[in-house]
């Protein structure tokens, strides 16, 4: 009788709050901006968290540099670079750059020399034929390298956009956090390396062979997300307010410009960082069910699960939540702690996805 009384009181308290007070503000919602870091990007971590919730053994999580990453394979980058080297930026294009430099040099009145660091500068002394040839070669290669640096930037932007679009499609998500990859630094290092190769070669054929060999053997994968660094950036928000780990989503478009997006359940967390790892801990050991948001959508039944439950025994209450939503959506498969599942399409227009 005691449990029955509590259930009845809980039902009417929930019903009164969510059905008769339409001005109730739902504070816990996805913002999908810089305040949101979507951990579903890192499937291994997501699986660990959800299995911990399911087993009732979710403890603090240690995240080290390079442990959870998303990369672009080196093969995808090299294939596009090699395509450019084989077509527009082929040996003939390089030779043309050097030939045009020689033609301009023939009409130049000032005298130039090469300094010890490979920089071309003016000189009052006469240049011999060998020095002049080297100067023309370096200037022609520099023009080639500048053009190639620009196309390399376009390649990197292209492969990154392809990867991000693939992630969005695979995970069925719309918003992604900024990547950690600095392509400006990448292309500048490549440009400096090509300039160095030019200084130690003497003709177009040798230079072209060297850069082909370099990109074939030295093109590495690019890390666009590393959870360690992403969390390091996100820690800036730790002092702004309470941090929560949101799980799953109720999403509904209100009109063309507005939508609402609420988690089904969430956990208060703390993030602490050292130079080598980030620790995510659960200070209150509670899992919170977003019953206010769920009942906001006016389902025929009212969800009356407790709002806060001990995280070690939360799974049974999550199963009640799952059964409730399965009944509203006519959906049979489990999903409440599954790391991968497709969006559940509503059977009524008023229901959220």
ZABA-964990 format. One line per field, with one value per residue (C-alpha): residue in one letter; x, y, z. Coordinates in Angstrom, 3 decimals. Each point is the difference from the previous one (the first is absolute). Example, Ala and Ser with C-alpha at 12.3 -4.5 7.8 and 13.67 -1.06 7.14 Angstrom:
! ZABA-964990
code [a  s]
x [12.300  1.370]
y [-4.500  3.440]
z [7.800  -0.660]
//
This chain:
! ZABA-964990
code [x  x  x  x  x  x  x  x  x  x  x  x  x  x  x  x  x  x  x  x  x  x  x  x  x  x  x  x  x  x  x  x  x  x  x  x  x  x  x  x  x  x  x  x  x  x  x  x  x  x  x  x  x  x  x  x  x  x  x  x  x  x  x  x  x  x  x  x  x  x  x  x  x  x  x  x  x  x  x  x  x  x  x  x  x  x  x  x  x  x  x  x  x  x  x  x  x  x  x  x  x  x  x  x  x  x  x  x  x  x  x  x  x  x  x  x  x  x  x  x  x  x  x  x  x  x  x  x  x  x  x  x  x  x  x  x  x  x  x  x  x  x  x  x  x  x  x  x  x  x  x  x  x  x  x  x  x  x  x  x  x  x  x  x  x  x  x  x  x  x  x  x  x  x  x  x  x  x  x  x  x  x  x  x  x  x  x  x  x  x  x  x  x  x  x  x  x  x  x  x  x  x  x  x  x  x  x  x  x  x  x  x  x  x  x  x  x  x  x  x  x  x  x  x  x  x  x  x  x  x  x  x  x  x  x  x  x  x  x  x  x  x  x  x  x  x  x  x  x  x  x  x  x  x  x  x  x  x  x  x  x  x  x  x  x  x  x  x  x  x  x  x  x  x  x  x  x  x  x  x  x  x  x  x  x  x  x  x  x  x  x  x  x  x  x  x  x  x  x  x  x  x  x  x  x  x  x  x  x  x  x  x  x  x  x  x  x  x  x  x  x  x  x  x  x  x  x  x  x  x  x  x  x  x  x  x  x  x  x  x  x  x  x  x  x  x  x  x  x  x  x  x  x]
x [0.000  2.884  1.506  -3.462  -0.566  3.355  -0.743  -3.402  1.482  2.837  -2.472  -2.173  2.974  1.438  -3.372  -0.723  3.380  0.155  -3.640  -1.388  3.041  0.885  2.444  2.324  3.458  1.995  3.575  1.662  0.243  2.548  1.411  1.938  2.526  3.368  -1.593  -0.609  2.721  -1.582  1.719  -1.798  2.916  2.106  -1.826  2.351  -0.486  -3.747  -0.208  1.977  -2.284  -3.243  1.222  0.974  -3.505  -1.546  2.163  -0.229  3.791  0.608  3.016  2.305  1.480  3.627  0.664  3.574  1.543  -0.506  -2.351  -3.206  0.626  -1.526  2.418  0.140  2.063  3.256  -1.101  -2.885  2.287  2.822  -2.305  -1.180  3.529  1.303  -2.850  1.106  3.668  -0.900  -2.215  0.191  3.142  1.971  3.609  -0.905  -1.777  3.089  2.288  -2.240  0.246  3.794  0.109  -2.193  2.285  3.038  -1.701  -0.791  3.501  1.516  -1.656  0.759  2.572  0.834  2.453  -1.019  1.779  -1.023  0.734  1.058  -3.618  -1.130  -1.571  0.431  1.163  1.598  3.771  2.341  2.255  -0.230  -1.541  1.471  -2.191  -0.321  -1.211  -2.479  -1.383  -0.485  -1.765  -2.379  -0.635  -0.818  -2.298  -1.835  -0.444  -1.211  -2.758  -0.902  -0.024  -2.204  -2.580  0.212  -0.421  -3.321  -1.288  1.235  -2.176  -3.002  0.774  0.116  -3.233  -1.648  1.004  -1.012  -3.434  -0.496  0.853  -2.307  -2.881  0.596  -0.114  -3.263  -1.549  1.244  -1.114  -3.107  1.041  -0.010  2.492  3.692  2.541  2.942  2.838  3.439  1.858  1.989  0.302  1.801  2.872  -0.038  0.326  2.645  2.156  -0.424  0.961  3.106  0.972  -0.406  2.170  2.638  -0.101  0.474  3.136  1.662  -0.900  1.216  -2.545  -3.729  0.208  1.753  -2.320  -3.118  1.246  0.788  -3.413  -1.763  2.040  -0.644  -3.805  -0.158  1.991  -0.645  -3.703  -1.525  -3.545  -1.571  -1.679  -3.023  -1.392  1.828  -2.337  2.843  0.546  -3.712  -0.689  2.954  -1.670  -3.411  1.255  -0.236  -3.741  0.494  0.065  -3.081  -2.479  -0.802  1.089  -2.294  0.401  -3.170  -1.187  -2.328  -2.300  -3.592  0.035  -2.805  -0.073  -2.355  0.319  2.640  2.113  -0.593  0.253  0.116  2.435  -0.006  2.024  -1.894  2.253  3.204  2.744  1.722  3.755  3.239  3.050  3.533  3.093  3.714  2.589  -0.398  -3.630  -3.519  -2.092  -3.801  -1.609  -3.565  -0.094  -3.645  -0.375  -3.428  -1.666  -2.766  -2.954  -1.315  -3.657  -0.950  1.155  -1.554  -3.399  0.226  -0.905  -3.441  0.119  -3.281  1.665  2.086  3.506  0.228  3.477  2.048  1.975  3.219  1.198  3.186  2.268  0.846  -3.661  -1.196  -0.349  -3.341  -1.500  1.457  -1.718  -3.287  0.761  0.817  -3.253  -1.939  1.477  -0.252  -3.723  -0.385  1.986  -0.946  3.688  1.214  3.803  1.976  1.688  0.277  3.616  0.967  3.045  -1.246  -3.607  -1.836  -2.446  -3.488  -2.573  -3.082  -3.403  -1.694  1.054  -0.153  2.557  3.733  2.551]
y [0.000  2.339  -0.376  0.393  3.246  1.357  -0.933  1.745  3.146  -0.004  -0.377  2.921  2.218  -0.625  0.374  3.289  1.482  -0.977  0.076  3.014  2.266  0.661  2.728  -2.468  0.684  -3.035  0.883  -3.162  0.170  -0.438  3.328  -1.405  2.827  0.562  -1.077  -3.494  -2.597  -3.033  -3.101  -2.286  0.862  -2.334  -3.308  -1.928  2.507  0.164  -3.784  0.000  2.596  -1.698  -3.438  1.528  1.419  -3.323  -2.010  2.541  0.267  3.370  1.540  2.845  -0.115  0.729  1.416  0.189  1.713  -2.069  -2.477  1.111  1.513  0.455  0.140  0.375  -2.893  0.928  -1.895  2.420  3.005  -1.456  -1.121  3.585  1.408  -2.563  0.831  3.642  -0.910  -2.254  2.561  3.770  0.029  -2.410  0.273  2.062  2.623  0.198  0.419  2.779  1.857  -0.180  0.992  3.049  1.037  -0.253  2.168  2.679  -0.246  0.734  3.425  0.844  2.772  -0.621  -2.698  -2.785  -2.554  -2.869  0.424  -2.878  -0.614  -0.246  3.453  1.933  3.609  2.850  0.243  2.439  -2.806  -1.768  -3.507  -2.960  -2.266  -2.710  2.423  1.585  -3.419  -0.909  3.295  -0.464  -3.586  0.973  2.831  -2.207  -2.756  2.580  1.067  -3.666  -0.628  3.012  -1.232  -3.523  1.307  1.541  -3.215  -1.994  2.178  -0.752  -3.743  0.065  1.967  -2.399  -3.241  1.462  1.052  -3.465  -1.601  2.305  -0.647  -3.738  0.299  1.939  -2.609  -2.971  1.439  1.769  3.272  3.548  1.889  -0.736  1.770  1.812  -2.306  0.273  -0.241  3.131  -0.274  3.378  -1.409  -3.225  1.703  2.443  -2.899  -1.704  3.207  0.438  -3.622  0.420  3.110  -1.998  -2.740  2.677  1.333  -3.411  -0.858  1.596  -0.801  -0.494  -3.765  -0.611  2.366  -1.590  -3.514  1.087  1.515  -3.024  -2.227  2.273  0.062  -3.733  -0.963  2.870  0.790  -0.929  -0.331  3.195  0.037  2.291  -0.913  -1.103  -0.170  0.967  3.313  0.549  -0.318  2.245  2.724  -0.789  0.300  3.768  -0.417  -1.920  3.213  1.415  -2.443  -3.641  -2.493  -2.829  -3.082  -0.174  -3.293  -0.375  2.670  1.012  2.287  1.955  2.792  2.791  1.877  0.697  2.030  -1.603  -3.452  -1.585  -2.684  -1.690  -2.885  -3.022  -0.308  1.543  -0.144  2.835  -0.218  1.722  0.299  0.335  0.243  -0.690  0.369  -3.702  -0.910  1.272  -1.549  -0.025  -0.769  -0.265  1.890  -0.582  -3.592  0.870  -0.541  2.477  -0.840  2.946  -0.735  3.683  0.098  -3.377  0.960  3.386  -1.725  -0.988  -3.744  -1.776  -1.381  1.823  -1.227  -0.356  -1.386  1.695  2.944  -0.938  -3.520  -1.511  -0.590  -3.527  -1.061  2.354  -2.610  -1.326  3.486  0.508  -3.212  1.497  3.107  -2.172  -1.976  3.258  1.414  -3.311  0.033  3.573  -0.678  -3.601  -0.898  -3.418  0.121  0.993  3.384  1.680  -1.071  -1.075  1.799  -0.097  0.203  1.892  2.814  -1.204  1.587  1.305  -1.493  3.364  3.404  1.482  -2.480  0.696  -2.184]
z [0.000  0.800  -3.504  -1.581  1.892  -1.124  -3.610  0.102  1.548  -2.508  -2.869  1.027  0.822  -3.444  -1.692  1.750  -0.820  -3.652  -1.102  1.800  0.095  -3.620  0.960  1.685  -1.343  -1.124  0.892  -1.195  -3.783  -2.743  -1.168  -2.982  0.174  1.679  3.318  -1.408  -0.610  -1.638  1.401  -2.460  -2.303  2.131  -0.242  2.321  2.800  -0.587  0.207  3.246  1.601  -1.035  1.075  3.347  0.432  -0.955  2.395  2.813  0.102  -1.631  1.739  -0.834  -3.505  -0.865  -3.470  -1.260  -2.993  -3.146  1.715  -1.747  -3.415  -3.438  -2.909  -3.753  -1.442  -1.702  -3.141  -0.610  0.291  -2.096  -2.809  -0.533  0.269  -2.486  -2.368  -0.011  -0.433  -2.925  -1.723  0.485  2.171  -2.170  -1.109  -3.051  2.159  2.244  -3.016  -1.340  3.328  -0.160  -3.710  0.597  2.848  -2.290  -2.613  2.575  1.416  -3.389  -0.042  3.637  0.544  3.684  0.964  2.424  2.156  2.273  3.694  2.248  1.059  -3.617  -0.271  -3.248  0.455  -1.923  -0.473  -1.629  -1.229  -3.295  0.114  -1.784  -2.131  2.671  2.669  -2.374  -0.972  3.668  0.730  -2.925  1.072  3.603  -1.046  -2.495  2.606  2.545  -2.411  -0.499  3.770  0.693  -2.507  1.407  3.558  -1.000  -1.583  3.015  2.224  -2.208  0.189  3.804  0.281  -2.441  1.743  3.370  -1.259  -1.513  3.352  1.965  -2.385  0.332  3.819  -0.158  -2.265  2.039  3.346  -1.312  1.634  -1.306  2.172  0.527  2.224  -1.641  -0.978  1.604  -3.321  -0.958  -3.763  -0.284  2.052  -2.052  -3.374  1.262  1.198  -3.380  -1.804  2.152  -0.661  -3.774  0.155  1.863  -2.654  -2.672  1.705  -0.050  -3.618  -3.213  -2.688  -0.573  -0.464  3.324  1.866  -1.475  0.829  3.567  0.728  -1.489  2.289  2.971  -0.287  -0.704  3.109  2.425  -0.389  3.365  1.273  1.301  3.412  -0.149  3.430  3.136  2.996  2.344  -1.812  -0.657  3.732  0.830  -2.072  1.488  3.591  -0.417  0.578  3.257  2.033  -1.709  1.534  0.618  -2.661  -1.075  -2.108  -2.134  -1.495  -2.999  -1.334  -0.565  -3.037  -1.624  -2.556  1.031  -3.290  -2.661  2.429  3.375  1.539  3.446  1.098  3.416  1.494  1.278  3.026  1.278  2.624  1.810  -0.565  0.918  -2.255  1.341  -2.144  0.257  -2.786  -0.855  0.711  0.550  2.781  -0.318  3.374  1.339  3.307  0.982  -1.254  -1.398  -3.361  -0.844  -2.256  -2.008  0.734  -0.307  -3.623  -0.822  1.418  -1.710  -3.272  1.269  -0.501  0.893  3.133  2.604  0.797  3.788  0.550  2.748  -1.292  1.788  0.678  1.365  -2.959  1.167  -0.197  -2.744  -2.744  1.241  -0.128  -3.475  -1.101  1.222  -2.062  -3.017  0.289  0.321  -3.205  -1.876  0.718  -1.305  -3.175  -0.764  0.131  1.138  -0.020  3.114  -0.250  3.392  0.624  -3.527  -1.383  -3.590  -1.211  -2.705  0.742  0.914  -2.284  1.821  -0.817  0.576  -1.272  3.496  1.343  -0.113  -1.773]
//
